[in-house]
Amino acid sequence: MYDDKDKAEFIGWTEKNIHDEICVNLQLHLTSKTILPSDVVRVQAVVGGDHRDTAFQFGAKVSVHLRDNRIIHFEVMVCELICRKDTASLIESTILQRLTNGLEIVATWHLHIESNEE
């Protein structure tokens, strides 16, 4: 219920773990291009969110820098909060905790890229 209204509004949301989505997409891109883990110099992720016409969306743009100076770019969308207006209380009551947990993992854990015979 918005502060200035007397009628409740329905909202809906979808969410995924940002760290899992980055890892899965990274694996797909490296595997599809037959890139060895040793060819990866660094992985950079820029995360952010924005309220569009009818939904707050959150995701990441990922750049994978390779030894031969190539860069692979991809995006992941991990959250969509369908609402007329995004407010702090709405975000806190729906997606904030899971989003915060995922961002802490992205920011503080080391990314290990490995391959095996399987």
Biopython code that builds the backbone (N, CA, C, O; Angstrom):
import numpy as np
from Bio.PDB.StructureBuilder import StructureBuilder

atoms = [
    (1, "MET", "N", (0.854, -1.172, 0.000)),
    (1, "MET", "CA", (0.000, 0.000, 0.000)),
    (1, "MET", "C", (0.900, 1.236, 0.000)),
    (1, "MET", "O", (1.745, 1.392, 0.882)),
    (2, "TYR", "N", (0.721, 2.094, -0.969)),
    (2, "TYR", "CA", (1.492, 3.327, -1.021)),
    (2, "TYR", "C", (0.949, 4.314, -0.004)),
    (2, "TYR", "O", (-0.246, 4.308, 0.292)),
    (3, "ASP", "N", (1.814, 5.160, 0.531)),
    (3, "ASP", "CA", (1.437, 6.092, 1.591)),
    (3, "ASP", "C", (0.264, 6.994, 1.225)),
    (3, "ASP", "O", (-0.595, 7.264, 2.065)),
    (4, "ASP", "N", (0.221, 7.455, -0.004)),
    (4, "ASP", "CA", (-0.798, 8.429, -0.396)),
    (4, "ASP", "C", (-2.061, 7.787, -0.980)),
    (4, "ASP", "O", (-2.886, 8.490, -1.565)),
    (5, "LYS", "N", (-2.226, 6.493, -0.836)),
    (5, "LYS", "CA", (-3.375, 5.802, -1.430)),
    (5, "LYS", "C", (-4.184, 5.079, -0.357)),
    (5, "LYS", "O", (-3.667, 4.744, 0.709)),
    (6, "ASP", "N", (-5.456, 4.845, -0.655)),
    (6, "ASP", "CA", (-6.301, 4.115, 0.277)),
    (6, "ASP", "C", (-6.600, 2.699, -0.193)),
    (6, "ASP", "O", (-7.281, 1.940, 0.495)),
    (7, "LYS", "N", (-6.093, 2.350, -1.360)),
    (7, "LYS", "CA", (-6.318, 1.022, -1.913)),
    (7, "LYS", "C", (-4.972, 0.346, -2.175)),
    (7, "LYS", "O", (-4.061, 0.965, -2.723)),
    (8, "ALA", "N", (-4.850, -0.914, -1.786)),
    (8, "ALA", "CA", (-3.605, -1.664, -1.994)),
    (8, "ALA", "C", (-3.414, -1.963, -3.477)),
    (8, "ALA", "O", (-4.378, -2.133, -4.223)),
    (9, "GLU", "N", (-2.160, -2.023, -3.880)),
    (9, "GLU", "CA", (-1.812, -2.344, -5.251)),
    (9, "GLU", "C", (-1.083, -3.671, -5.284)),
    (9, "GLU", "O", (-0.258, -3.949, -4.413)),
    (10, "PHE", "N", (-1.380, -4.499, -6.286)),
    (10, "PHE", "CA", (-0.696, -5.784, -6.437)),
    (10, "PHE", "C", (0.688, -5.556, -7.032)),
    (10, "PHE", "O", (0.851, -4.778, -7.972)),
    (11, "ILE", "N", (1.676, -6.238, -6.478)),
    (11, "ILE", "CA", (3.012, -6.233, -7.069)),
    (11, "ILE", "C", (3.450, -7.675, -7.260)),
    (11, "ILE", "O", (2.926, -8.585, -6.617)),
    (12, "GLY", "N", (4.395, -7.872, -8.131)),
    (12, "GLY", "CA", (4.959, -9.200, -8.333)),
    (12, "GLY", "C", (6.446, -9.060, -8.587)),
    (12, "GLY", "O", (6.907, -8.004, -9.020)),
    (13, "TRP", "N", (7.198, -10.111, -8.324)),
    (13, "TRP", "CA", (8.617, -10.033, -8.589)),
    (13, "TRP", "C", (9.197, -11.387, -8.918)),
    (13, "TRP", "O", (8.674, -12.427, -8.520)),
    (14, "THR", "N", (10.280, -11.349, -9.646)),
    (14, "THR", "CA", (11.087, -12.531, -9.935)),
    (14, "THR", "C", (12.502, -12.195, -9.498)),
    (14, "THR", "O", (12.931, -11.043, -9.561)),
    (15, "GLU", "N", (13.212, -13.208, -9.059)),
    (15, "GLU", "CA", (14.582, -12.968, -8.637)),
    (15, "GLU", "C", (15.411, -14.233, -8.800)),
    (15, "GLU", "O", (14.902, -15.348, -8.688)),
    (16, "LYS", "N", (16.698, -14.038, -9.066)),
    (16, "LYS", "CA", (17.666, -15.123, -9.188)),
    (16, "LYS", "C", (18.892, -14.708, -8.389)),
    (16, "LYS", "O", (19.065, -13.532, -8.069)),
    (17, "ASN", "N", (19.734, -15.667, -8.071)),
    (17, "ASN", "CA", (20.980, -15.349, -7.391)),
    (17, "ASN", "C", (21.965, -14.769, -8.397)),
    (17, "ASN", "O", (22.297, -15.420, -9.387)),
    (18, "ILE", "N", (22.431, -13.558, -8.151)),
    (18, "ILE", "CA", (23.305, -12.878, -9.102)),
    (18, "ILE", "C", (24.627, -13.623, -9.284)),
    (18, "ILE", "O", (25.147, -13.701, -10.396)),
    (19, "HIS", "N", (25.163, -14.163, -8.206)),
    (19, "HIS", "CA", (26.433, -14.879, -8.312)),
    (19, "HIS", "C", (26.279, -16.152, -9.147)),
    (19, "HIS", "O", (27.166, -16.483, -9.934)),
    (20, "ASP", "N", (25.172, -16.864, -8.985)),
    (20, "ASP", "CA", (24.938, -18.064, -9.783)),
    (20, "ASP", "C", (24.762, -17.721, -11.260)),
    (20, "ASP", "O", (25.303, -18.407, -12.128)),
    (21, "GLU", "N", (24.014, -16.669, -11.543)),
    (21, "GLU", "CA", (23.754, -16.283, -12.933)),
    (21, "GLU", "C", (25.045, -15.864, -13.646)),
    (21, "GLU", "O", (25.250, -16.200, -14.813)),
    (22, "ILE", "N", (25.903, -15.137, -12.948)),
    (22, "ILE", "CA", (27.184, -14.742, -13.551)),
    (22, "ILE", "C", (28.017, -15.979, -13.842)),
    (22, "ILE", "O", (28.588, -16.097, -14.926)),
    (23, "CYS", "N", (28.095, -16.905, -12.891)),
    (23, "CYS", "CA", (28.894, -18.119, -13.081)),
    (23, "CYS", "C", (28.370, -18.990, -14.216)),
    (23, "CYS", "O", (29.150, -19.467, -15.041)),
    (24, "VAL", "N", (27.060, -19.201, -14.265)),
    (24, "VAL", "CA", (26.467, -20.036, -15.314)),
    (24, "VAL", "C", (26.703, -19.416, -16.685)),
    (24, "VAL", "O", (27.097, -20.112, -17.621)),
    (25, "ASN", "N", (26.465, -18.118, -16.810)),
    (25, "ASN", "CA", (26.673, -17.448, -18.101)),
    (25, "ASN", "C", (28.141, -17.421, -18.488)),
    (25, "ASN", "O", (28.472, -17.577, -19.664)),
    (26, "LEU", "N", (29.017, -17.228, -17.527)),
    (26, "LEU", "CA", (30.458, -17.264, -17.806)),
    (26, "LEU", "C", (30.853, -18.639, -18.328)),
    (26, "LEU", "O", (31.593, -18.743, -19.307)),
    (27, "GLN", "N", (30.368, -19.682, -17.688)),
    (27, "GLN", "CA", (30.670, -21.036, -18.139)),
    (27, "GLN", "C", (30.164, -21.270, -19.561)),
    (27, "GLN", "O", (30.878, -21.838, -20.388)),
    (28, "LEU", "N", (28.944, -20.837, -19.848)),
    (28, "LEU", "CA", (28.388, -21.019, -21.192)),
    (28, "LEU", "C", (29.212, -20.299, -22.252)),
    (28, "LEU", "O", (29.476, -20.855, -23.318)),
    (29, "HIS", "N", (29.620, -19.061, -21.965)),
    (29, "HIS", "CA", (30.398, -18.295, -22.944)),
    (29, "HIS", "C", (31.773, -18.906, -23.168)),
    (29, "HIS", "O", (32.221, -19.015, -24.309)),
    (30, "LEU", "N", (32.441, -19.301, -22.107)),
    (30, "LEU", "CA", (33.779, -19.888, -22.255)),
    (30, "LEU", "C", (33.714, -21.234, -22.971)),
    (30, "LEU", "O", (34.535, -21.518, -23.844)),
    (31, "THR", "N", (32.738, -22.058, -22.601)),
    (31, "THR", "CA", (32.600, -23.375, -23.221)),
    (31, "THR", "C", (32.242, -23.260, -24.695)),
    (31, "THR", "O", (32.801, -23.975, -25.527)),
    (32, "SER", "N", (31.321, -22.371, -25.023)),
    (32, "SER", "CA", (30.886, -22.245, -26.415)),
    (32, "SER", "C", (31.987, -21.716, -27.322)),
    (32, "SER", "O", (31.980, -21.976, -28.526)),
    (33, "LYS", "N", (32.928, -20.981, -26.757)),
    (33, "LYS", "CA", (34.029, -20.432, -27.549)),
    (33, "LYS", "C", (35.324, -21.212, -27.350)),
    (33, "LYS", "O", (36.380, -20.778, -27.810)),
    (34, "THR", "N", (35.260, -22.359, -26.670)),
    (34, "THR", "CA", (36.399, -23.223, -26.377)),
    (34, "THR", "C", (37.560, -22.428, -25.790)),
    (34, "THR", "O", (38.698, -22.544, -26.244)),
    (35, "ILE", "N", (37.265, -21.633, -24.791)),
    (35, "ILE", "CA", (38.282, -20.828, -24.111)),
    (35, "ILE", "C", (38.708, -21.551, -22.842)),
    (35, "ILE", "O", (37.869, -21.946, -22.032)),
    (36, "LEU", "N", (40.011, -21.722, -22.674)),
    (36, "LEU", "CA", (40.545, -22.386, -21.495)),
    (36, "LEU", "C", (40.541, -21.431, -20.302)),
    (36, "LEU", "O", (40.682, -20.221, -20.479)),
    (37, "PRO", "N", (40.383, -21.957, -19.110)),
    (37, "PRO", "CA", (40.437, -21.109, -17.912)),
    (37, "PRO", "C", (41.732, -20.302, -17.819)),
    (37, "PRO", "O", (41.729, -19.169, -17.337)),
    (38, "SER", "N", (42.827, -20.883, -18.277)),
    (38, "SER", "CA", (44.116, -20.186, -18.217)),
    (38, "SER", "C", (44.179, -18.984, -19.157)),
    (38, "SER", "O", (45.075, -18.149, -19.030)),
    (39, "ASP", "N", (43.234, -18.885, -20.103)),
    (39, "ASP", "CA", (43.201, -17.742, -21.026)),
    (39, "ASP", "C", (42.506, -16.521, -20.427)),
    (39, "ASP", "O", (42.581, -15.428, -20.989)),
    (40, "VAL", "N", (41.829, -16.697, -19.288)),
    (40, "VAL", "CA", (41.103, -15.598, -18.652)),
    (40, "VAL", "C", (42.049, -14.819, -17.751)),
    (40, "VAL", "O", (42.655, -15.377, -16.836)),
    (41, "VAL", "N", (42.167, -13.522, -18.020)),
    (41, "VAL", "CA", (43.006, -12.644, -17.204)),
    (41, "VAL", "C", (42.211, -12.112, -16.025)),
    (41, "VAL", "O", (42.681, -12.149, -14.888)),
    (42, "ARG", "N", (41.002, -11.613, -16.292)),
    (42, "ARG", "CA", (40.155, -11.098, -15.223)),
    (42, "ARG", "C", (38.698, -11.051, -15.681)),
    (42, "ARG", "O", (38.390, -11.049, -16.873)),
    (43, "VAL", "N", (37.826, -11.014, -14.690)),
    (43, "VAL", "CA", (36.395, -10.890, -14.930)),
    (43, "VAL", "C", (35.924, -9.673, -14.150)),
    (43, "VAL", "O", (36.187, -9.546, -12.954)),
    (44, "GLN", "N", (35.231, -8.788, -14.836)),
    (44, "GLN", "CA", (34.746, -7.556, -14.216)),
    (44, "GLN", "C", (33.230, -7.518, -14.325)),
    (44, "GLN", "O", (32.673, -7.745, -15.400)),
    (45, "ALA", "N", (32.559, -7.231, -13.207)),
    (45, "ALA", "CA", (31.096, -7.134, -13.208)),
    (45, "ALA", "C", (30.681, -5.773, -12.673)),
    (45, "ALA", "O", (31.125, -5.345, -11.607)),
    (46, "VAL", "N", (29.828, -5.108, -13.425)),
    (46, "VAL", "CA", (29.256, -3.836, -12.989)),
    (46, "VAL", "C", (27.774, -4.105, -12.752)),
    (46, "VAL", "O", (27.058, -4.522, -13.662)),
    (47, "VAL", "N", (27.323, -3.865, -11.525)),
    (47, "VAL", "CA", (25.944, -4.182, -11.165)),
    (47, "VAL", "C", (25.150, -2.906, -10.931)),
    (47, "VAL", "O", (25.703, -1.877, -10.545)),
    (48, "GLY", "N", (23.850, -2.988, -11.169)),
    (48, "GLY", "CA", (23.017, -1.818, -10.921)),
    (48, "GLY", "C", (21.565, -2.092, -11.217)),
    (48, "GLY", "O", (21.206, -3.116, -11.800)),
    (49, "GLY", "N", (20.738, -1.153, -10.802)),
    (49, "GLY", "CA", (19.311, -1.282, -11.004)),
    (49, "GLY", "C", (18.692, 0.032, -11.413)),
    (49, "GLY", "O", (19.278, 1.098, -11.228)),
    (50, "ASP", "N", (17.488, -0.058, -11.977)),
    (50, "ASP", "CA", (16.800, 1.136, -12.440)),
    (50, "ASP", "C", (15.307, 0.829, -12.541)),
    (50, "ASP", "O", (14.916, -0.291, -12.872)),
    (51, "HIS", "N", (14.490, 1.820, -12.256)),
    (51, "HIS", "CA", (13.049, 1.668, -12.418)),
    (51, "HIS", "C", (12.675, 2.148, -13.816)),
    (51, "HIS", "O", (12.893, 3.308, -14.168)),
    (52, "ARG", "N", (12.121, 1.257, -14.589)),
    (52, "ARG", "CA", (11.649, 1.600, -15.934)),
    (52, "ARG", "C", (10.179, 1.990, -15.845)),
    (52, "ARG", "O", (9.726, 2.465, -14.804)),
    (53, "ASP", "N", (9.438, 1.795, -16.917)),
    (53, "ASP", "CA", (8.025, 2.188, -16.954)),
    (53, "ASP", "C", (7.178, 1.515, -15.875)),
    (53, "ASP", "O", (6.429, 2.182, -15.161)),
    (54, "THR", "N", (7.299, 0.213, -15.762)),
    (54, "THR", "CA", (6.420, -0.516, -14.843)),
    (54, "THR", "C", (7.155, -1.443, -13.884)),
    (54, "THR", "O", (6.516, -2.173, -13.127)),
    (55, "ALA", "N", (8.490, -1.427, -13.902)),
    (55, "ALA", "CA", (9.210, -2.378, -13.060)),
    (55, "ALA", "C", (10.595, -1.859, -12.691)),
    (55, "ALA", "O", (11.228, -1.123, -13.447)),
    (56, "PHE", "N", (11.044, -2.267, -11.505)),
    (56, "PHE", "CA", (12.414, -2.043, -11.082)),
    (56, "PHE", "C", (13.192, -3.277, -11.526)),
    (56, "PHE", "O", (12.802, -4.404, -11.220)),
    (57, "GLN", "N", (14.291, -3.066, -12.248)),
    (57, "GLN", "CA", (15.104, -4.178, -12.744)),
    (57, "GLN", "C", (16.518, -4.047, -12.207)),
    (57, "GLN", "O", (17.041, -2.943, -12.054)),
    (58, "PHE", "N", (17.130, -5.195, -11.923)),
    (58, "PHE", "CA", (18.487, -5.208, -11.410)),
    (58, "PHE", "C", (19.271, -6.291, -12.132)),
    (58, "PHE", "O", (18.765, -7.390, -12.359)),
    (59, "GLY", "N", (20.508, -5.974, -12.491)),
    (59, "GLY", "CA", (21.330, -6.949, -13.202)),
    (59, "GLY", "C", (22.788, -6.553, -13.201)),
    (59, "GLY", "O", (23.219, -5.692, -12.434)),
    (60, "ALA", "N", (23.536, -7.196, -14.073)),
    (60, "ALA", "CA", (24.978, -6.948, -14.160)),
    (60, "ALA", "C", (25.435, -7.009, -15.607)),
    (60, "ALA", "O", (24.914, -7.777, -16.415)),
    (61, "LYS", "N", (26.424, -6.178, -15.912)),
    (61, "LYS", "CA", (27.138, -6.264, -17.178)),
    (61, "LYS", "C", (28.501, -6.848, -16.842)),
    (61, "LYS", "O", (29.202, -6.341, -15.966)),
    (62, "VAL", "N", (28.871, -7.910, -17.536)),
    (62, "VAL", "CA", (30.094, -8.642, -17.222)),
    (62, "VAL", "C", (31.044, -8.566, -18.408)),
    (62, "VAL", "O", (30.639, -8.742, -19.557)),
    (63, "SER", "N", (32.315, -8.302, -18.112)),
    (63, "SER", "CA", (33.374, -8.287, -19.125)),
    (63, "SER", "C", (34.421, -9.309, -18.732)),
    (63, "SER", "O", (34.918, -9.306, -17.606)),
    (64, "VAL", "N", (34.754, -10.187, -19.674)),
    (64, "VAL", "CA", (35.763, -11.211, -19.444)),
    (64, "VAL", "C", (36.970, -10.851, -20.312)),
    (64, "VAL", "O", (36.895, -10.896, -21.540)),
    (65, "HIS", "N", (38.065, -10.499, -19.674)),
    (65, "HIS", "CA", (39.274, -10.089, -20.377)),
    (65, "HIS", "C", (40.178, -11.302, -20.575)),
    (65, "HIS", "O", (40.499, -12.014, -19.623)),
    (66, "LEU", "N", (40.583, -11.528, -21.826)),
    (66, "LEU", "CA", (41.375, -12.705, -22.178)),
    (66, "LEU", "C", (42.823, -12.331, -22.484)),
    (66, "LEU", "O", (43.138, -11.170, -22.745)),
    (67, "ARG", "N", (43.691, -13.331, -22.447)),
    (67, "ARG", "CA", (45.136, -13.108, -22.682)),
    (67, "ARG", "C", (45.429, -12.507, -24.058)),
    (67, "ARG", "O", (46.377, -11.735, -24.202)),
    (68, "ASP", "N", (44.636, -12.848, -25.059)),
    (68, "ASP", "CA", (44.891, -12.345, -26.416)),
    (68, "ASP", "C", (44.241, -10.979, -26.651)),
    (68, "ASP", "O", (44.044, -10.569, -27.794)),
    (69, "ASN", "N", (43.909, -10.277, -25.557)),
    (69, "ASN", "CA", (43.305, -8.937, -25.580)),
    (69, "ASN", "C", (41.859, -8.903, -26.061)),
    (69, "ASN", "O", (41.298, -7.822, -26.237)),
    (70, "ARG", "N", (41.255, -10.048, -26.275)),
    (70, "ARG", "CA", (39.824, -10.070, -26.584)),
    (70, "ARG", "C", (39.049, -9.844, -25.284)),
    (70, "ARG", "O", (39.530, -10.139, -24.190)),
    (71, "ILE", "N", (37.847, -9.316, -25.437)),
    (71, "ILE", "CA", (36.960, -9.127, -24.304)),
    (71, "ILE", "C", (35.592, -9.688, -24.681)),
    (71, "ILE", "O", (35.037, -9.356, -25.728)),
    (72, "ILE", "N", (35.062, -10.538, -23.815)),
    (72, "ILE", "CA", (33.725, -11.080, -24.009)),
    (72, "ILE", "C", (32.790, -10.307, -23.074)),
    (72, "ILE", "O", (33.053, -10.183, -21.878)),
    (73, "HIS", "N", (31.709, -9.797, -23.633)),
    (73, "HIS", "CA", (30.726, -9.048, -22.846)),
    (73, "HIS", "C", (29.417, -9.833, -22.799)),
    (73, "HIS", "O", (28.997, -10.420, -23.796)),
    (74, "PHE", "N", (28.787, -9.836, -21.642)),
    (74, "PHE", "CA", (27.435, -10.363, -21.550)),
    (74, "PHE", "C", (26.716, -9.695, -20.381)),
    (74, "PHE", "O", (27.342, -9.117, -19.492)),
    (75, "GLU", "N", (25.389, -9.789, -20.407)),
    (75, "GLU", "CA", (24.563, -9.195, -19.357)),
    (75, "GLU", "C", (23.709, -10.267, -18.712)),
    (75, "GLU", "O", (23.305, -11.235, -19.355)),
    (76, "VAL", "N", (23.441, -10.077, -17.431)),
    (76, "VAL", "CA", (22.490, -10.938, -16.723)),
    (76, "VAL", "C", (21.467, -10.050, -16.036)),
    (76, "VAL", "O", (21.810, -9.019, -15.458)),
    (77, "MET", "N", (20.226, -10.455, -16.106)),
    (77, "MET", "CA", (19.150, -9.765, -15.394)),
    (77, "MET", "C", (18.709, -10.702, -14.294)),
    (77, "MET", "O", (18.325, -11.840, -14.563)),
    (78, "VAL", "N", (18.759, -10.239, -13.056)),
    (78, "VAL", "CA", (18.482, -11.146, -11.945)),
    (78, "VAL", "C", (17.243, -10.777, -11.141)),
    (78, "VAL", "O", (16.807, -11.555, -10.293)),
    (79, "CYS", "N", (16.679, -9.625, -11.388)),
    (79, "CYS", "CA", (15.536, -9.225, -10.584)),
    (79, "CYS", "C", (14.632, -8.312, -11.392)),
    (79, "CYS", "O", (15.090, -7.439, -12.129)),
    (80, "GLU", "N", (13.341, -8.539, -11.233)),
    (80, "GLU", "CA", (12.350, -7.623, -11.778)),
    (80, "GLU", "C", (11.238, -7.497, -10.746)),
    (80, "GLU", "O", (10.591, -8.480, -10.386)),
    (81, "LEU", "N", (11.032, -6.296, -10.286)),
    (81, "LEU", "CA", (9.992, -5.997, -9.306)),
    (81, "LEU", "C", (8.928, -5.178, -10.023)),
    (81, "LEU", "O", (9.128, -3.996, -10.299)),
    (82, "ILE", "N", (7.799, -5.806, -10.325)),
    (82, "ILE", "CA", (6.747, -5.151, -11.106)),
    (82, "ILE", "C", (5.924, -4.276, -10.169)),
    (82, "ILE", "O", (5.214, -4.767, -9.292)),
    (83, "CYS", "N", (6.037, -2.978, -10.376)),
    (83, "CYS", "CA", (5.368, -2.029, -9.497)),
    (83, "CYS", "C", (5.260, -0.676, -10.197)),
    (83, "CYS", "O", (6.021, -0.371, -11.115)),
    (84, "ARG", "N", (4.315, 0.112, -9.751)),
    (84, "ARG", "CA", (4.128, 1.449, -10.321)),
    (84, "ARG", "C", (5.269, 2.368, -9.915)),
    (84, "ARG", "O", (5.735, 3.189, -10.705)),
    (85, "LYS", "N", (5.709, 2.217, -8.679)),
    (85, "LYS", "CA", (6.728, 3.109, -8.138)),
    (85, "LYS", "C", (7.590, 2.303, -7.169)),
    (85, "LYS", "O", (7.067, 1.594, -6.310)),
    (86, "ASP", "N", (8.917, 2.414, -7.311)),
    (86, "ASP", "CA", (9.773, 1.683, -6.374)),
    (86, "ASP", "C", (10.061, 2.566, -5.164)),
    (86, "ASP", "O", (10.460, 3.723, -5.299)),
    (87, "THR", "N", (9.856, 2.012, -4.011)),
    (87, "THR", "CA", (10.142, 2.719, -2.767)),
    (87, "THR", "C", (11.081, 1.858, -1.946)),
    (87, "THR", "O", (11.174, 0.649, -2.156)),
    (88, "ALA", "N", (11.774, 2.485, -1.013)),
    (88, "ALA", "CA", (12.706, 1.742, -0.165)),
    (88, "ALA", "C", (11.983, 0.635, 0.592)),
    (88, "ALA", "O", (12.493, -0.481, 0.687)),
    (89, "SER", "N", (10.804, 0.927, 1.129)),
    (89, "SER", "CA", (10.087, -0.091, 1.909)),
    (89, "SER", "C", (9.645, -1.262, 1.030)),
    (89, "SER", "O", (9.650, -2.409, 1.477)),
    (90, "LEU", "N", (9.265, -0.980, -0.210)),
    (90, "LEU", "CA", (8.861, -2.047, -1.126)),
    (90, "LEU", "C", (10.049, -2.947, -1.471)),
    (90, "LEU", "O", (9.929, -4.172, -1.453)),
    (91, "ILE", "N", (11.176, -2.346, -1.780)),
    (91, "ILE", "CA", (12.381, -3.125, -2.098)),
    (91, "ILE", "C", (12.840, -3.910, -0.867)),
    (91, "ILE", "O", (13.215, -5.077, -0.982)),
    (92, "GLU", "N", (12.811, -3.281, 0.304)),
    (92, "GLU", "CA", (13.215, -3.961, 1.535)),
    (92, "GLU", "C", (12.333, -5.164, 1.838)),
    (92, "GLU", "O", (12.826, -6.187, 2.313)),
    (93, "SER", "N", (11.054, -5.058, 1.575)),
    (93, "SER", "CA", (10.138, -6.144, 1.918)),
    (93, "SER", "C", (10.090, -7.256, 0.877)),
    (93, "SER", "O", (9.440, -8.276, 1.105)),
    (94, "THR", "N", (10.756, -7.088, -0.251)),
    (94, "THR", "CA", (10.678, -8.102, -1.302)),
    (94, "THR", "C", (12.051, -8.670, -1.660)),
    (94, "THR", "O", (12.323, -9.832, -1.358)),
    (95, "ILE", "N", (12.899, -7.905, -2.279)),
    (95, "ILE", "CA", (14.106, -8.445, -2.911)),
    (95, "ILE", "C", (15.414, -8.104, -2.219)),
    (95, "ILE", "O", (16.448, -8.692, -2.536)),
    (96, "LEU", "N", (15.392, -7.177, -1.291)),
    (96, "LEU", "CA", (16.644, -6.622, -0.775)),
    (96, "LEU", "C", (17.566, -7.652, -0.133)),
    (96, "LEU", "O", (18.760, -7.668, -0.435)),
    (97, "GLN", "N", (17.054, -8.506, 0.736)),
    (97, "GLN", "CA", (17.925, -9.426, 1.459)),
    (97, "GLN", "C", (18.640, -10.398, 0.523)),
    (97, "GLN", "O", (19.848, -10.601, 0.642)),
    (98, "ARG", "N", (17.905, -10.994, -0.396)),
    (98, "ARG", "CA", (18.521, -11.948, -1.329)),
    (98, "ARG", "C", (19.497, -11.244, -2.268)),
    (98, "ARG", "O", (20.558, -11.782, -2.585)),
    (99, "LEU", "N", (19.139, -10.055, -2.707)),
    (99, "LEU", "CA", (20.013, -9.278, -3.569)),
    (99, "LEU", "C", (21.294, -8.895, -2.832)),
    (99, "LEU", "O", (22.384, -8.995, -3.395)),
    (100, "THR", "N", (21.174, -8.466, -1.601)),
    (100, "THR", "CA", (22.339, -8.100, -0.793)),
    (100, "THR", "C", (23.251, -9.305, -0.583)),
    (100, "THR", "O", (24.470, -9.184, -0.704)),
    (101, "ASN", "N", (22.676, -10.462, -0.269)),
    (101, "ASN", "CA", (23.484, -11.667, -0.085)),
    (101, "ASN", "C", (24.276, -11.997, -1.345)),
    (101, "ASN", "O", (25.463, -12.313, -1.268)),
    (102, "GLY", "N", (23.627, -11.926, -2.498)),
    (102, "GLY", "CA", (24.306, -12.218, -3.761)),
    (102, "GLY", "C", (25.406, -11.223, -4.073)),
    (102, "GLY", "O", (26.472, -11.607, -4.552)),
    (103, "LEU", "N", (25.159, -9.942, -3.807)),
    (103, "LEU", "CA", (26.177, -8.918, -4.065)),
    (103, "LEU", "C", (27.379, -9.084, -3.133)),
    (103, "LEU", "O", (28.512, -8.836, -3.546)),
    (104, "GLU", "N", (27.152, -9.497, -1.894)),
    (104, "GLU", "CA", (28.268, -9.751, -0.980)),
    (104, "GLU", "C", (29.140, -10.891, -1.494)),
    (104, "GLU", "O", (30.364, -10.831, -1.379)),
    (105, "ILE", "N", (28.529, -11.920, -2.053)),
    (105, "ILE", "CA", (29.294, -13.028, -2.622)),
    (105, "ILE", "C", (30.111, -12.544, -3.813)),
    (105, "ILE", "O", (31.298, -12.856, -3.914)),
    (106, "VAL", "N", (29.493, -11.786, -4.717)),
    (106, "VAL", "CA", (30.206, -11.270, -5.898)),
    (106, "VAL", "C", (31.380, -10.389, -5.472)),
    (106, "VAL", "O", (32.450, -10.449, -6.078)),
    (107, "ALA", "N", (31.188, -9.577, -4.440)),
    (107, "ALA", "CA", (32.208, -8.608, -4.030)),
    (107, "ALA", "C", (33.339, -9.209, -3.205)),
    (107, "ALA", "O", (34.448, -8.675, -3.220)),
    (108, "THR", "N", (33.095, -10.300, -2.488)),
    (108, "THR", "CA", (34.098, -10.760, -1.533)),
    (108, "THR", "C", (34.680, -12.136, -1.817)),
    (108, "THR", "O", (35.751, -12.455, -1.299)),
    (109, "TRP", "N", (34.025, -12.954, -2.611)),
    (109, "TRP", "CA", (34.541, -14.301, -2.872)),
    (109, "TRP", "C", (35.425, -14.297, -4.100)),
    (109, "TRP", "O", (35.238, -13.490, -5.011)),
    (110, "HIS", "N", (36.382, -15.196, -4.121)),
    (110, "HIS", "CA", (37.241, -15.369, -5.300)),
    (110, "HIS", "C", (36.516, -16.237, -6.329)),
    (110, "HIS", "O", (35.826, -17.195, -5.980)),
    (111, "LEU", "N", (36.683, -15.886, -7.581)),
    (111, "LEU", "CA", (36.110, -16.661, -8.672)),
    (111, "LEU", "C", (37.170, -17.630, -9.170)),
    (111, "LEU", "O", (38.233, -17.202, -9.619)),
    (112, "HIS", "N", (36.901, -18.921, -9.097)),
    (112, "HIS", "CA", (37.826, -19.943, -9.575)),
    (112, "HIS", "C", (37.282, -20.496, -10.881)),
    (112, "HIS", "O", (36.154, -20.986, -10.930)),
    (113, "ILE", "N", (38.075, -20.420, -11.933)),
    (113, "ILE", "CA", (37.677, -20.945, -13.236)),
    (113, "ILE", "C", (38.548, -22.162, -13.498)),
    (113, "ILE", "O", (39.772, -22.061, -13.589)),
    (114, "GLU", "N", (37.904, -23.307, -13.618)),
    (114, "GLU", "CA", (38.631, -24.567, -13.783)),
    (114, "GLU", "C", (37.976, -25.376, -14.885)),
    (114, "GLU", "O", (36.851, -25.089, -15.295)),
    (115, "SER", "N", (38.687, -26.390, -15.362)),
    (115, "SER", "CA", (38.098, -27.334, -16.308)),
    (115, "SER", "C", (38.473, -28.744, -15.875)),
    (115, "SER", "O", (39.467, -28.957, -15.180)),
    (116, "ASN", "N", (37.658, -29.697, -16.299)),
    (116, "ASN", "CA", (37.971, -31.099, -16.022)),
    (116, "ASN", "C", (37.608, -31.920, -17.241)),
    (116, "ASN", "O", (37.116, -31.383, -18.233)),
    (117, "GLU", "N", (37.845, -33.218, -17.173)),
    (117, "GLU", "CA", (37.630, -34.089, -18.330)),
    (117, "GLU", "C", (36.157, -34.291, -18.653)),
    (117, "GLU", "O", (35.825, -34.695, -19.768)),
    (118, "GLU", "N", (35.275, -34.021, -17.711)),
    (118, "GLU", "CA", (33.839, -34.215, -17.948)),
    (118, "GLU", "C", (33.266, -33.021, -18.666)),
    (118, "GLU", "O", (32.071, -32.991, -18.957)),
]
sb = StructureBuilder()
sb.init_structure("model")
sb.init_model(0)
sb.init_chain("A")
sb.init_seg("    ")
for serial, (resi, resn, name, xyz) in enumerate(atoms, 1):
    if name == "N":
        sb.init_residue(resn, " ", resi, " ")
    sb.init_atom(name, np.array(xyz, "f"), 0.0, 1.0, " ", f" {name:<3s}", serial, name[0])
structure = sb.get_structure()
